[in-house]
Amino acid sequence: MNIPRKYYLWLILEIVILIIVEYNKPQKIDWSRTYSSYDNIPFGTKVLFNLIPEIFPEKTVKRINQTLYDYTKENINDDYTLIFIAENISFSQLSCDMLLDFVKKGSEVFISAKNISKILTDSLDIELEKTRLKIIDKSVKLKFNNKLALIDTISKIPTIDFQTSIKFLKDSKYKVNILDSSNSSINFAKIDYGQGSFFIHTEPLIFTNYYLLKGYSKDYCEEVLRQLNVQNIVWSDYPNSGLRMNLNPLRYILSSDSFRYGYYVLVVLIILYIGLAGRRMQRSIPIIEPHINSSVDFIYTISNLYLSNKNNKKIAQHRINYFKNYLRTNFFIDWKLSEDEIIQVIGKKTGKGNERVEYILKYIKRIESTKNISQQELFKLNKEIDYFILK
């Protein structure tokens, strides 16, 4: 069945119109909390990452996606301030030990997260306590407590159902400076550790693009960062890399409604083609040429050459050599023996009898001793050899 070409044209036109309509539809906003410095979405941190060079113009800012262990191992002697902003931050025992040793030597680490690895909080003699909010509460109020701060304003950020506050152990051996709070909760504190300091912050949403661009938290964020005795800054995006990573090779196509629907239409068309058109088409059967025996062709060519030159002796000599090689290969005949011994060995091993063997060997000897032979003698030689071999 042949489908008219106009139907294909109408189908292609409809697909193009569908793609245009889907492409121009308002895109849904991605509210994922990635906290990634690569993301422009509301809860990414690209705006803050680009703002840091303005706050610290004389310092360099570097972004890494390595584990803390890998980066510290490669940059063991570098001096820098390390920044982590994420929903959850966890460290292995090895990474935590390296981080503590890094700060102990005089460096600074800034961490803003809802959940921080217990390995680190236990090392700093602190606990993170989650408080469930009332249904009527729509925000957490953060007020900067530092008297030297340039601002003294209250910032509001929405939460889902709880807020996180810092609790210090009564017998803590570390010096603590509380930098901001929300009502009775502590949200930002500086903990001296060795010659350096940890800055622990529990409301990372305030550093995201949405609140910075809305103007809710710009002054607050600047003041938080100014508390750091900043060296060159290293921003670690490794805790957020898993949220941004999508192992699906079609992730870009499936992330957009227009591309996704176009992809589904394409898959349906391919299935229809295979089901309707593909089964009606017979695949051509390839012609397989038989293998050419080049040895036979070579022999044929050489034989014709000798025959055309009437060189019967050459052909006879090749035939004799073949016969002797046949006896040596198949019956292990040693041609260095005496004539009588050769006759007896061949006759015994081949079962042809000594008389028959003696006759053909004498005929061969006569042919070899003759300079030229006739065509009849060549035919007789060939007949005798074939008779000896084939019978």
N, C-alpha and C positions, 0 to 999 in steps of 0.2 A: 504494500500500500504506500503510495507516494503522497506525502503531505504537501499541499501547496505552499509555495514560498511566502505568500502574504501572511500566513498564520505565524510563521517564524518572526516576520517583521513586527507584527502586532505584539507578540510576546516580548520581544526585545524592548519595544517602546514602553510597554507597561512596566517592565523591570526598571528601566531608566527613570520613569516617573516616580515609582515607589522609592527608589534610592534618593531622589531629590527631595521628596516629601519628608522622608525619615531624617535626612541629613539636616534639614532646616527646622526640625522640631526642637523646642527648647530642651536642652540637655539637663538631665537630673543632676543635682548637686551631690557629690560624694562626701558624706559626713563621717567617713572612716577616721578614726583617731590614729593616724600614722606617726605624728610628731616628727616626720622626716624633713630634713632641711632641703630635700629635693622637690617637695610637693607644694603645689600652689593651692591645693584644696583647703577648705576652711581650717581643718585641724592639722595641717602641716606646719612647719616652722621655717619656711623659706624666707619670709619677711624678716624674722629676727636674725637669721643667718646673714642676710644682706645688710642689716642695720648695725651689726657689730663693728665693721670697719669705720662707721661714722662715730661710734662711741669711743673706740680706741684707734684713732687714725694712725698711730705710730707702731701698732702691733700687726703681726701677720695672723691670718686666720686659715687654718687647714682643716679639711674635712676628711675623715677616714671611715672605712667600712670594715676594718680588720677587728679581730678580737683584741682585747686589751693585752693579752699575753703576747700575741704576734707583733703588735705595734711596739710595745715596750721593749721587746727583745731586740728589735731592729734600731730603736732610738733610745738606747739605755742611758746615754749621756746628755740628751737634750733637756733643756729647761722649758717647760710650757705649762699652761693652765688647761686642764682637761674638763670638757663640758659634756654632760649626759642629760638629755631631755627625752623622756619616754613615759608610757603608761606603766610599764613594769620593767625593772632592771634587776637582772640576776647575775651573779658572779660565781665561778667555780672557786674552790678553795685556793687553787694556784693563782688565779687572776686576782682574787681578793688580797692574797699575801703580797703580790707584786704592787697592787694599788696602795696598800698601806705603807709599804716600803718606799714607794714613789713620793707619797705625801710626807712621810717622816723625814725625808732628806731636804724638805723645804718647798715643795711644790703645792699647788692647790687643785682641788677637784670640786666642781659644781655639779650636783645631782638634783634634778627635779623629776619626781615620779610619784605615782600613787602607791606603788609597791616596790620596796627595795629589798634585795637579797638579805635574808636573815644572817648570813655569814658576816656581812659587812655591818649591819646594825648591832649585832652582838659585840663585834670588835670595837664599836664606838660607844658602847654602853647606852644605847637608845632603843626605843621601841616605836613602831608606827601603829597608831590606834585609829581604827575606822569608826566613825560615828554616823549612825543612820539619821537622815534628816526628816523633818516632818513634811507632810505632803504639801503644805502651804509654802514651804521654803523653796524658792526657785534659784537661789544663788548663795555663794559663800563670799563674805565680805573680808577683804584682806587690807590690813592697815599697817603701814610701815612704821616701826617703832624706833628706828635710829634717829636720835635727836639731831645728828649732823646731816640728815638726809635733806635733799633739796625739795622734796615734796612731803606732804603729810595727808595724802588723800586716801580714800577708800575705793578699791576696785571691786567689781562684782563679776563673778564668773559662774555660769550654771554648772550644776553637777547632776548626776543621775539619781542616786539615792543615798550617798554618803560622802563624807569628807574625811581626809586623813590628817592627823595631827601628830606631832612629835612628843614623845614622853621620855624624860631623862631619868636614869636610875639615880637613887639618892646617894649611893656610894661611888658615883662615877669619878674617875680619876682625871677626866679631861675638862679643860676650861671651855665653857659654853657661853655664847653671846646670842641672845634671842633677837632676831632682826625684824620679824613681823608676826602678826597673830590675827586670828579670826575669832572674835569674842574671847572665849577662854581657851581656844585651841592655838597651839604654836605651829605655824606653817613654814617658817624660815629661820634657820639657825646656823651659826658658825661654830664649828667644833675644832679646837686646836688639837693637832695630833703631831707630836714631835716638833719639827721646825716649820711644818706646813699646816694647812687647814682644810677641812671638809666643809662645804656649804650644802646643807640639806634643805630642799624645798619640796613641798608636798602637793602643790597645785599646778601641774605642768600645762593645763589648758590655757592659763593666762599668757603663755608665751606663744600661742598659736596665731596663725595668720588672721583668723576671724577677729579676735579681740584687739590685735595691733592695728588692723586696718579700720576698725570701727572707732578707734581712738579710746577704747575703754582702758587699755593697760600700757600704752606706750611709755608714759612717764614712770609708771611703776616698774616695768621691765628694765628700763635704763638704770633706775636707781638700784635695782637688785644686782645688776651686773657691775655697777660701779663699786660695790662692796668688795669685789675681788681685787687683789693686788696683782693685776693682770701682767703675766708675761705673754709670750706668743701663745695664741689660742689654738687648741686642737679640739675640734668638735667631733665626737664619736656618734656616727649614725648606725653603728652595728646593732644596738638593741632594737632598732626599728626596721632593720633590713628584712626580717622575716615577714613583716606586715605588708611591705611593698612588693615582695617577691611572689610572682605567680608562675608556677612551673608549666602551666598550660601553654603550648606553643601558639595557640590561637587567642592568647589573652588580649591582644590589642584589638582584634576584630570583635571579640565577644564583649569588650568593655563599652562599646558604642551600640546603641539601639539600631541605628541605621545600618551599620556594617553587619551587626548580628542578624537582622532580618534578611539582608541581602545574601548573607552566607547560607541561611536556611533555605531560601528560595533556590540558590544555586545547587545545593545538595538534592533538593526535591527534583529539579530538572535533570540532574545527572541520573538519578534513580529511574525517572520516567524514560530517559533515553535508553538506558541499559535494558529496561523491561520491555519497551515497545520497539525501538529501532535496532538496538544492538542484536537482539535475537534473530532478526530477519537477515542479517548480513553474514554471509559465509566467508570465513577467512580463507584466503588463497592458500593452496597447497604448494609448498616450495618444491622445486624440481631438484632432486638430489642426484648429482652426477656420480656414476660408479667410479670407484678408485682405479686409477690407471697403473698398470704394472709396468713401471719404467724399465725394469730389467729385461722383460720380454721385448719391449720396443728396441732396447739397445742391441740385443742379440739379433733381432730381425734386421736392424739397420746394418750391423757389421756383416751379417751373412750375405745380404744383398750386395754389399760392397765387394766382398770376396768373389761372389758369383759373377758379378758384372766384370771383374778383372780376370775371370777364369783361373783364379788362384786356388786350385783344388788341394794342393799340398798344405796350404795354411789352414784351410778348413779341417782337413784330416788331422793335422797336428793338434788343433784345439779339441777335436773330438777324442783323440787319444789321451790328451792331458786330463780331460774330464773323466774318462774311463779309469785311468790310474788313480786319480784323486778319489773317485767313488770307491774303489777297492781299498785304498788306504784308510779312508774315513769310516767305512762300514765294517770292514773285516780286518783292519789293522795290519795290512800287508806292508812288510818292510822290503822295499825295492832294492836294498843293498845286498840281499841274499843272493846266492847262486841261482842260476836259471832253473835247475832241477828242484831246488828247495822251494822256489817261488811257485812252481807248477803244483807241487804236492800240497803246499799250504793253501793256495787258492782253491784247488780241487776239493780239498777236505772241508774248508770252511763254507764254500758256496754250494757244495753238493753237485757240482756240474760234471765232475769226473775229470781225471787228469788228461785224457785224450782231447776233450773239448777245450780245456784250458790251454793245452800245448798248441792246439791248432790256432786259436785266436791270438795268442802271444807271438807265434811265429809270423802270422799275417801282419800284425802290428809292426814287428821288427822289420819286415820287408818294406812296408810303407815308409817307415822312418828312414830307411837306408836309400830310398829312391828320391831323386831330386824333383821329379815331376810325376804326377799320377793322372790318370784319366778320370773322367766323370763316372764311368762304370765302376772303377776301383773305389772311388769315394763312396758311391752308393752301397757297394758290397761291404765296405768297412762299417758304415753306419748301420747296415742291416745286421752284421755280426754282433756289434756292440749292443744294439737294442735287444737282440735275441738272448744274449748272455744276461742282460740286466733284467728284462721284463719277464723272462720265463724261468 
